[in-house]
């Protein structure tokens, strides 16, 4: 009988341990709370055009203005990363054959314009990169900042945004200053 009671108590302990492991494992799989937030694209690389940008699947168009709404984790965690995906036009206004976009009089789409755009859109590229997300406390919006050399940055924290965009020069000096402030490159290394 002692052997039976020992086996039963060992079985109960094993079952209890299994339940503890299973329930704590489920807590680790719980999704983080999210918050809705505006987003915008800031393109500091004028050799390309950004058509859209996403962070972990949630994103905005590349129009440059604030757009509603994206979903991001409500709280930042150390080591947080995000997959940034974007579609770019690597040669705005020019096709690989060197032809320029035909004029569409009065915003009417002509057969020539449609044919040119069909060829042009085949050159669009979808890019993807996993980046570390800088700490954020006070959430303002998601700024996707695209630097030369396919170098996306994401700035979410209000203080970081204010510091980055504060006292920026206008005109042709804006992009070089933004690149400098973010430590970006202006000359891209060719892949080996």
C-alpha positions, 0 to 999 in steps of 0.5 A, a space after each residue: 500500500 505504501 508503494 501505491 500511495 507513493 506512486 499516486 503522490 508522485 503522479 499528483 506532483 507530476 500532474 501539478 508540475 505539468 499544469 503549472 508549466 502549461 499555464 505559465 507557458 500560455 501566459 508567455 504566449 499572450 498578446 501584448 496590448 496594442 494601441 491605435 496611432 497615426 503614421 506617416 512616411 518621411 522620405 529623405 532619399 529623393 532618388 526613390 519614391 515610397 508607395 507604402 510602409 508597414 510595421 509588423 503588417 500595420 501601415 500607411 501610404 507614402 503620401 507624406 501626411 499623417 494617416 490613421 490608424 496603425 496598431 502598435 504595442 502599447 508598451 515598449 519592451 527592451 530588445 523590441 524589434 519590428 519587421 518593416 516592409 515597404 514598396 518603393 519606386 526605384 526610378 520615379 518618373 523614368 522607365 528602365 528604357 529611359 522613357 519619361 512619363 507621358 503627360 496626361 492632359 487634364 488628368 485624363 488617362 491616355 492609352 500611352 500613359 497606361 502602357 507606360 505605367 504598366 511597364 513602370 510598375 513592374 520595377 516597383 520593389 517590395 523591401 523588408 528589414 527587421 529593425 530594433 525599435 527605439 524606446 518609447 514612453 509617450 506615444 505621438 505617431 509612427 514616423 517611418 523615416 527612409 534614409 538612403 541605402 534602404 535604411 528605414 528608421 521608426 520613431 514613435 516617442 514624442 520626445 524623440 520626434 520633437 528632438 529629431 524634427 526640431 529646428 530643421 532647415 528648409 528646402 534642399 538642406 532638410 534631407 541631408 540634415 535629417 540623414 545626419 541627425 539619424 547617422 545615415 549614409 549618403 553613399 551606399 555600398 554596392 553588394 559584393 
